[in-house]
Amino acid sequence: MRFFDVAFTRTFAGSFTALRVARWGWPQAPEGRPAIILMNHPGWWDGVLILLMMRRFFLDRPGFTPIDAAALEKYRFMKRLGVFGIEQESARGAVRFLQTAREVLADPRHMLWMNAPGRFADVRERPVPLAPGVTRLPEVAPDAVIIPTAMEYTHWTEKRGEALIAFGAPLDAAELRGLDRAARTEAIRDAMTAVMDRLAADAISQDPERFEAVLEGRQGMGGLYGSWQYLRALLRGQRHDPRHGTRGRPGDAG
């Protein structure tokens, strides 16, 4: 895990300005209860962010995450990271997923990280898609809490993008199990929608003060032009700031 944390951190830092968590959206995972981190699925980087979040927020809690079995064959090393394969679009795959989820969540220390849609889905898609197995999770793990989580990738003023995350308030699986499946689905969807919409509003603001950066990436243009900017500042006796935008710098009006 330490090796892949270093590798994934370097990969992330080369492509993003920062990994930012909304100040209102820090994770709340009660001790002594298994947790399901239920996320949207906006892009390829989601898998990288899962590992980065595991290592920064839940270092003492083993994490497991399902992905498409065919995709796992392309990234077999991920089996060492708690990733397990599922057959999508098949009844056998759905049954096997629920069996594995039950086994994982039987341990109160464990966390199940999974994408709610079961497929890539744009952050603007409404209603928020939910894979059928999501609704069944409270039945196989009534002691768990479900934490609706939103992720979004966007570009602000820098060359590289911003990775934004927010965790919502935990949902009690036992309470959800008491609802019929249609009402349960809507309760989970409403919670996901609320977190995603609130994160979207913060993303639109392009205000880094609404977030706390938990991982800094590379700043500025980089390359030959970035080197020239650094040398010019050095020759002038100035402090080199590689960022393109000025918002959020000390003393700036915005």
N, C-alpha and C positions, 0 to 999 in steps of 0.2 A: 504493500500500500504506500509506503514512504517513497519507493522508487517511482511509482506511477504518479504520485502526487507531485513530485519534482518535475517529471516529464510533462504532465498535463499543465502544470503551472507555466512552464516555459512556452508550451504551445499556445496557451491562452494569451500570455503576455505579448507574444509576437503579433497577435491579431486584434487585440482589444485595448482600448484606453484604460478601462477599469471594469471590475466586477463590483456592482453597487447594490446594496440592500436598502430598500425604503426604510426610513427611520421609524415609520409606524408598523413595519412588517417584519420584525425580528421573530425568529422561530420560538414557539411555545410548545415544548414537548414534555409533558409531565413524566417524572421519573416513576418507575414501577409499572408502566403500562407500555405495551408495544405501540408503535406509531406507524401510520401510513402517510407518507408525503405524497400527496396527490397533485400532480403538476399538469399544466398544459404542455403542448409539444410543438413549439414554434419552429425548431430547426435542428440541424445536425449537431450543433454544439451542446445540446441538452445533456448528452451523456458525459461530456467533459465537466459541465457544471455540476452534475450530480456528485462526481468524485470530489470536486473542489469544495462543495458544501459539506459533504460528509466529513472531510478532514478539518474544516474550519469551525463547524458548529456542533458536530456530534462525534468527536474523536473517540469517545469511550463507548459508542453504541454501534455494534455490527450492522451494516447495511446490505440490503439485497435489492436487486432490481431486475425485472423481466424485460427481455427484448425479443424480437422476432428470431426464431430458431435459425432461419437461413442467414440472417445478418450475423448472428453469433458465430457461425462457421467462418465468417470472414475475419472476425476479431476474436479468435479463440483465447487469447491472453486474458480477455475480460472475465473468463470463468474464475480466475484467481481473485477477482475483485467482488465476488458475490453476485455476479450476473448469471441468470439462468434463462434458457431459451424456452419459448412457447410457440406452438403452432397456431398461427392466426387464421381466422376464418374457418375454423373447424370445431365441431363439438368436442372432439377428443382433446384438442388444445385448451379449450375453455375449462374442461373438467380438470385437466392436469394443472392448469394455472391456479385454480381454487384450492386444489390439494396442496400445492407448494406454498401458497399464501398461508394456509392454515398451519403448516409446519413451521414456517418462518415466524409467524406472529404468536406462536405458542410460548415463545420466550419473551418475557416483558422487557428485555434489553434491546430486542431487535427492532429494526426499522425496515419497512418495505417502501422503496422509492419507485413510483410508477407514473407513467404518463396517462392521464385520464382519457384522452381520445382513442388511444390504441393506434394512432396514425399521426402523421404530421398534419397540423392544422394551423391556419393563420390566426394570429391573436385577435383579429377582428371578426372571426366567424361567430355568428350567433344564430340559434342557440349554441352554447358551448357544447361540443360533442363529447359524449361519454361512451366508452366501450361497455358492452353488456356486463362484463365481469365486475366492473366497479360497483354496481348496485348490489352485488352479492357479497361483497367484502364484509359488511357488518354481520352477515349471517355466519361466516366462517371464523370471524375474529371479533366477537362482541366486547371483549375487554380492551380493544384498541381505541385509539383516537385517530381521527382522520384530519390531516392538516392541509387545507386547500392552499396551493402554492402557484404563483404566477411568475413566468419568466418572459422576458422580452429583449429583443436585440434591436438597437437603433443607432443612428449616427447623429451626433450633435455638431460640434464645431471642429472636431479633430478628424484626421485622416482615418483613424481606426475607430471601430464601433464601440458602443457601450452595451454591456450585459447587465440587465436590471432584474432584480428578484424581489419578491415580497411574499411573506408567509401570512396566512390568515389565522383567525382564531380556531382552535381545535374543535372538531365535531365529535360528539360521543357516539361510538359505534352502537352501543346498546340502545340508545334512544332512537337511532336511525333504524335499527332492526325492528323496533316496535311499529314502524310505519309500513304500509303496504308498499310494494316495489315501485309503483308509479309515483307516490308521494315521496318516497326515499330518493328516487332519481332526481326529482325536482329540487329537493332540499340540498342535495350535493351540487347540482348544477347551479343553483342560486348562490351557494357559497363560493364556488369557483368563479362565477361571473362577477361577483362583488369584488373579489381580490384582483381579478384581471382588469376590471374597469378602473379601479382606484390606481393601480400601477400605471395604466395607460395615461391617466391624467397627469401623473408625475412625469412620465416620459415626455409628454407633449410640452410640459413646462420647460424642459431642457435646463432645469435648475439642479446642479449637483448638490446644493445645500439640502435638498429633500432626501438625500441618500447618504449613506456612509460607505466609503470604499473599503472593501475587505481585501481587495487584491488590485494592485496598480499594474497596468501594462505599460507599453512604450508610449512616449509622448512625442508629438511633433511629426515632421515629415520623414525624418530618417534619411538614409542614403547620402548621396553626395551633397545635396542641398542642405541637409541637416548638419553635416560636418562643416560646411562653409558658414552656416549661422553660428555654430559654436566657436569657430576660429575668429570670426569677426567680433563677437562679443568679447573674446579673450583679449584680442588686440586693443579693444577700446576700454578694457578694464571694467567691463560690465558683467553682471550675472546673467548667464544664459538661461532663458526660459523657452523650452522648445514648443510650448503649446501655441496653437493658432488662436484659440479663443481667449478672451480676457475675463469672462464671467467667472466669479468665484475666487479671483486672486485677491490677496489682502489689499485693501484700500480702493478697490475698483467699485464703481457705481453699478456695474452690471453690463 
